[in-house]
Amino acid sequence: MKLSRRDFLKVSALTGAGAALAACAQPAPAPQPAQPAAKAEPTKPPAQAAPVSITYLVRTDIQPTIIKWGEATVEEFQKLNPNIKVEMVGVPWGDYNAKLLAMYAAGTPPEVSANYAAGFATFYINKAILPLDDHIKANNVDLSVLEKAAVDSVTRDGKLWAMPLAHMPVVVFYNKDVFDKAGAKIPAADWNDKSWTNEAFAQAASKIAKDMDDPKKAQWGGIYTEMHLGTLLYWRYGVDPFNNQGGPEKTAAYKTGKVTEVYMDQPKGIEAMQWLVDLTHKLKVSPRPSDTDALNQAVGWSFLSGRIGMAMDGAWRFGDLLKTKPAWKWGIAPLPYGPTGINTSPLFNDSWMLAAKAKNPEAGFRFLKYLALENGAKLYAEMSGFFPAKKDLYGIFFDSIMKAENFAMTRDDLAKALTGGFVNGFPTPGKTLDRFPELNTAWNQTTAPMKNGEATVPDGMKAVQAKFKSLISA
């Protein structure tokens, strides 16, 4: 679905208005003469605030652990706040933005929604969400308890526009059993270990891969993903698809949300994509897209098949492993360094937003505060399998993973392999760019011929560039 500012404004006249929270002190009454003692009256309970309802838009296609967390937190919040009723509205990822747009157009936006799909960038650009600063000040909220990179990723113009719950790097999940049987060296947990490179990844994958000519028996060495719009891959080569000056820190679109220039076919980008394609068609250590699709259909995530040595993916995949309880030992490692000595991780910030046109923004913020900073956040760390943004909950998350079936790392190495990704990490485009679903569809469609071996990488990347140029000029 195209989610440009122009189209957004056609379906909904959205104008953001910050909620002003101010309390007016009443003057003290003048002293009165002493009066005879009156008969004591029973103490009256404080007047109850009028009950209000808020709407909470959630995803229904995410891990069962997240769904259970959502149900548990709504139940507890309502017990703690009996005058606030929370109505959960569930939609899958692909329909999330469409549902939000429809609710805005009808004049009934949810008080609280998440930055799934292109939520944050799209709704920030269109002034459809509220800055939270006034609420934060009025409620004496201490943001220092949150991972700084998480707060920075949803800060624009010096204001906070969403409340982070999760902040997750991309890591390498590995199957320790197949590593051990192949005699391959398991990568260290240290993000500063520069011996863990693209080449080291390919070498380990080559040792693990076997029976590659028979998809029914094949064991693949590893899946090296390019992530959102090729950025994980490009960043390792010191470039970014949306500027011609250097890495992601040079891309203005990641701050403004609006893509105005694109350089998909720059030389380093072509070199990066060629390396990725060669893992499948030259080195023959990675599955073909059709093989990956078949595994995903069978087990939900190809790595869970037990037939893949390594798989790059976001830290949210812990939820899948907690649920599946694999019979083989597993662990995680940092992303490898690229040829330019860079191992930047895309950071996936899951944050919850407050609608500008919501009927009950104060109640909505109260719910946000509960989810991100109070017991809702604690339950998130315990139940979800997603890495929390609140720093004092890291230990709870680590403890939950240490209990996972066949997890084969020390607690210290687990902490090192996860938190190390924040040091040089950068927010993923999926959380920062307007129209991301449309851009993502274009990327997947136009890169498919190269990944399938049906087009050369130079020709394929020219087609990708042309497609993106047409999109951003529309």
HELIX and SHEET records of a PDB file:
HELIX    1   1 ARG A    5  VAL A   11  1                                   7    
HELIX    2   2 PRO A   64  LEU A   80  1                                  17    
HELIX    3   3 TRP A   93  ALA A  105  1                                  13    
HELIX    4   4 GLY A  119  ILE A  125  1                                   7    
HELIX    5   5 ASP A  133  ALA A  138  1                                   6    
HELIX    6   6 LEU A  143  VAL A  145  5                                   3    
HELIX    7   7 LYS A  148  SER A  153  1                                   6    
HELIX    8   8 LYS A  176  ALA A  182  1                                   7    
HELIX    9   9 ASN A  198  ILE A  208  1                                  11    
HELIX   10  10 HIS A  228  GLY A  230  5                                   3    
HELIX   11  11 THR A  231  ARG A  236  1                                   6    
HELIX   12  12 PRO A  248  LYS A  250  5                                   3    
HELIX   13  13 ALA A  253  THR A  256  1                                   4    
HELIX   14  14 PRO A  267  HIS A  281  1                                  15    
HELIX   15  15 PRO A  289  VAL A  299  1                                  11    
HELIX   16  16 SER A  302  SER A  305  5                                   4    
HELIX   17  17 ALA A  315  ARG A  317  5                                   3    
HELIX   18  18 PHE A  318  THR A  324  1                                   7    
HELIX   19  19 PRO A  361  LEU A  373  1                                  13    
HELIX   20  20 ASN A  375  MET A  383  1                                   9    
HELIX   21  21 LYS A  391  LEU A  393  5                                   3    
HELIX   22  22 TYR A  394  MET A  402  1                                   9    
HELIX   23  23 ARG A  411  VAL A  423  1                                  13    
HELIX   24  24 PRO A  429  LYS A  431  5                                   3    
HELIX   25  25 PHE A  436  LYS A  451  1                                  16    
HELIX   26  26 VAL A  457  SER A  473  1                                  17    
SHEET    1   A 2 VAL A  52  ARG A  59  0                                        
SHEET    2   A 2 ILE A  84  VAL A  91  1                                        
SHEET    1   B 5 VAL A 112  ALA A 114  0                                        
SHEET    2   B 5 PRO A 346  LEU A 354 -1                                        
SHEET    3   B 5 MET A 163  ASN A 175 -1                                        
SHEET    4   B 5 ILE A 308  GLY A 314 -1                                        
SHEET    5   B 5 TRP A 220  ILE A 223  1                                        
SHEET    1   C 3 VAL A 112  ALA A 114  0                                        
SHEET    2   C 3 PRO A 346  LEU A 354 -1                                        
SHEET    3   C 3 PHE A 426  PRO A 427  1                                        
SHEET    1   D 4 VAL A 112  ALA A 114  0                                        
SHEET    2   D 4 PRO A 346  LEU A 354 -1                                        
SHEET    3   D 4 MET A 163  ASN A 175 -1                                        
SHEET    4   D 4 TRP A 330  ALA A 333 -1                                        
SHEET    1   E 2 THR A 155  ARG A 156  0                                        
SHEET    2   E 2 LYS A 159  LEU A 160 -1                                        
END                                                                             
